[in-house]
Protein backbone atom coordinates (compact mmCIF):
# COMPACT_ATOMS: atom_id res chain seq x y z
CA UNK A 1 0.00 0.00 0.00
CA UNK A 2 1.36 3.40 -0.99
CA UNK A 3 0.38 6.48 0.95
CA UNK A 4 0.84 9.85 -0.68
CA UNK A 5 0.68 13.15 1.11
CA UNK A 6 -1.80 15.76 0.00
CA UNK A 7 -0.57 19.21 -0.96
CA UNK A 8 -2.11 20.51 2.28
CA UNK A 9 -0.10 18.00 4.31
CA UNK A 10 3.06 18.84 2.39
CA UNK A 11 2.43 22.55 2.91
CA UNK A 12 2.05 22.00 6.65
CA UNK A 13 5.42 20.22 6.72
CA UNK A 14 7.11 22.96 4.70
CA UNK A 15 5.63 25.62 6.99
CA UNK A 16 6.94 23.77 10.04
CA UNK A 17 10.41 23.70 8.50
CA UNK A 18 10.14 27.42 7.78
CA UNK A 19 9.15 28.06 11.39
CA UNK A 20 12.10 26.04 12.68
CA UNK A 21 14.46 28.00 10.43
CA UNK A 22 12.89 31.27 11.62
CA UNK A 23 13.61 30.25 15.23
CA UNK A 24 17.20 29.39 14.35
CA UNK A 25 17.69 32.60 12.39
CA UNK A 26 16.30 34.74 15.21
CA UNK A 27 18.49 32.92 17.71
CA UNK A 28 21.57 33.54 15.55
CA UNK A 29 20.63 37.22 15.15
CA UNK A 30 20.30 37.61 18.92
CA UNK A 31 23.60 35.85 19.50
CA UNK A 32 25.23 38.09 16.89
CA UNK A 33 23.88 41.19 18.66
CA UNK A 34 25.15 39.91 21.98
CA UNK A 35 28.59 39.19 20.54
CA UNK A 36 28.79 42.63 18.95
CA UNK A 37 27.86 44.21 22.29
CA UNK A 38 30.86 42.77 24.11
CA UNK A 39 33.95 44.83 24.81
CA UNK A 40 36.07 42.54 22.62
CA UNK A 41 33.83 40.94 20.01
CA UNK A 42 35.17 37.69 18.63
CA UNK A 43 35.46 38.28 14.89
CA UNK A 44 35.38 34.55 14.12
CA UNK A 45 32.07 34.22 15.97
CA UNK A 46 30.66 37.26 14.17
CA UNK A 47 31.70 35.84 10.79
CA UNK A 48 30.25 32.43 11.64
CA UNK A 49 26.94 33.87 12.83
CA UNK A 50 26.67 36.12 9.78
CA UNK A 51 27.28 33.11 7.56
CA UNK A 52 24.65 31.09 9.43
CA UNK A 53 22.10 33.86 8.96
CA UNK A 54 22.84 33.97 5.23
CA UNK A 55 22.33 30.20 5.08
CA UNK A 56 18.98 30.53 6.86
CA UNK A 57 17.85 33.14 4.34
CA UNK A 58 18.80 30.81 1.46
CA UNK A 59 17.01 27.88 3.11
CA UNK A 60 13.85 29.94 3.57
CA UNK A 61 13.93 30.89 -0.12
CA UNK A 62 14.10 27.22 -1.13
CA UNK A 63 11.23 26.36 1.18
CA UNK A 64 9.16 29.28 -0.12
CA UNK A 65 9.68 28.03 -3.66
CA UNK A 66 8.51 24.57 -2.58
CA UNK A 67 5.50 26.05 -0.82
CA UNK A 68 4.59 28.10 -3.89
CA UNK A 69 4.73 24.95 -6.02
CA UNK A 70 2.18 23.27 -3.75
CA UNK A 71 -0.49 25.93 -4.08
MOKAFEN-V845679 format. One record per helix or strand of 2 or more residues. SS is the DSSP state (a for helix, b for strand). FROM is the first residue (numbers start at 0). LEN is the number of residues. If there is no record, write none. Layout:
BEGIN
SS/FROM/LEN
SS/FROM/LEN
END
This chain:
BEGIN
a/6/30
a/42/28
END
